[in-house]
Amino acid sequence: MTLADPRASKSSKRPPLEVRFADLTADDLVAVIAVEQSVYGHPWTVGNFKDALASGYQAQRLLAGDTLIGYFVAMKVIDEVHLLNITVSLNHRSQGWARLMLDALAVWSRGQGCAWLWLEVRESNHRALQVYRSHGFKQVGLRKDYYPVGRGLREAALVMSQKL
């Protein structure tokens, strides 16, 4: 799949960026953890990723050549898919890659016979909220004190869903 950087104008000399999806495996965890730790104050651990992989969750990387642009992990439960983690590396933010990964997840979910996508997001994560809302997710609930903030403090999660 070849996609142009959405920020590049038609008159730009920037060549299209060729990207591809690949299964996320245990061999990828060093690179994934490096991105995870650079993006989040409370990142997933190697154990979290290993558990997700061992459980057979849908886990995909988005790559440009050998460069990790982002990844997602999702869990199928009967006719629903729960997005557990979606992350874009700091160097590739605001370029449309999260939307592309959400599109890929929706296509996979429909192929699995699923009718809904679900997720939780920190109420302070305005960047992610904007992406999810523009992608068709609606807030359907609130989980108080869901995410750790630090020093014993916790933050609420917005529960969002999207009908496929």
N, C-alpha and C positions, 0 to 999 in steps of 0.2 A: 504494500500500500504506500503510495507516495502522496504526501500532503505538503502543501506550501505553508510556511509560517504565516498564520493569520495576520500578523503585524506588518508583513511586507507589502508594500504597495505594488501595483501592477507595473510601475516603472522601475521597481527595485531590481538590482542585479543579483539579489540573493537567490541561489538555486533552491529548488524544492527540497525539503527534508524528507528522506525516505525513512519511514518508521515501520515497525512490525510488532506484533504481539507474540509472546512466547510464554510457555508455562513457567511459573515461578517454582524453583526447586530448592532443595537444601543447599546445593552448590552456589546458589545466588545470594545466600543470606548475608555474606560479608558486605556486598555492595548495597543490599537492601537496608541493612542495619545502619550503614553509614548515612544513607539518605534519611532514614527514619529519625536518627539522632540529630541530624542537622535541622530538621523541620519542626520537631515537636519537643516541648518541655517535658512531656511524659510519654516517651515513645514506647512502642511495642518492644518486647524483648525477643531475643533469639528463640527463647522457649515458646513465646506466643506464636511466632511464625511456624516453628516446628510442630506445635500442636495443631495448628490450622492445616498444615500440609498433611500430617498424619491422619487427620479427620477426613481428608479428601475434599476439602473446600475448593471452590473455584479460585485459583490464584494465578494472576497473569502479570507479566512485565510488559512495559511499553519501551521499546528500544529504538534508538537511531544508531545503526551500526552496532558497536559494542557499548554505547553510552546509554545508561539507564535514565530514561525520562521520568518514569513513574511506574506504579504498580497498584493492584487492587486485590483484595481478598474478600470473598463473599460466600455465604453459607446458604445452601438450598434447604428449605424445610417445607415439605409437602408441595404446595403450589405457590410458595412465596420465596423470595430471595432477600437475605439480610446482608447489606453491605457492611462489612466489619472494619475495613481499612481501605482508603484510597489516598494516595500520596503522589504529588508531583515534586520532583527535585527543585531546589531553590533556583537553579540556573534555567529552568524551563517553565517557570510560573507565568501566568497571564498570557499564554500562547494558545489556549484552547485544548490542551492535552487532557485535562480532567473531564471535559465534556466528551472528548473522543472515548475515553475509558468508560464513562457512564453509558454512552451509546453502545459500546461493545458488550458491556454487562447486560444491558436491556435486550440486545439481540440474543445473547446466550440464554438469558432467563426465559424469553419467549420460546426458544427452542427446547427448553426443559419443561414446557407446559405451565410455566408460572404466570400468575395474574398480577402480582404485586412486587414492588421493590420497597424495602424498608431500610432505614438508617437512623442513627443518632448522631448529633453534631453538637459541639459545645455552643452554648448560646452566645459566647463572645467571638466565635469564628465567623465574622461577617463575610470574609472572602468566600468561604465554603458555602455559607447560606445563600449568597448571591448566585453561585453556580448551581446549587441544588434547585433553588426556586426557578431559575431561568430554564432549567431542564425539566420542569413540571412536577417537582416534589412539593407536597403541601404539608404543613405542620399539622400533626394529629394528636400530639401529646407533649408532655413535659416530664422529665425524670429529674426530680430535685436531688442535689448533692451527688450526681452521677460520676463526674470526672474529678480527679484530684487536681488541685491548683498548686499546692505547696503549703508548708507550715500548718498542716492539719485542715486547711480550707478545701472546700469542694465547690464545684460549679454545676449548674443544671445542664442537662442535655435536652435539646429539642428532638422529639421523635417525628420523623417525616416519612411519608410514603408516596408512592407513585403507582397509579394503575397502569398496567402495560396494555 
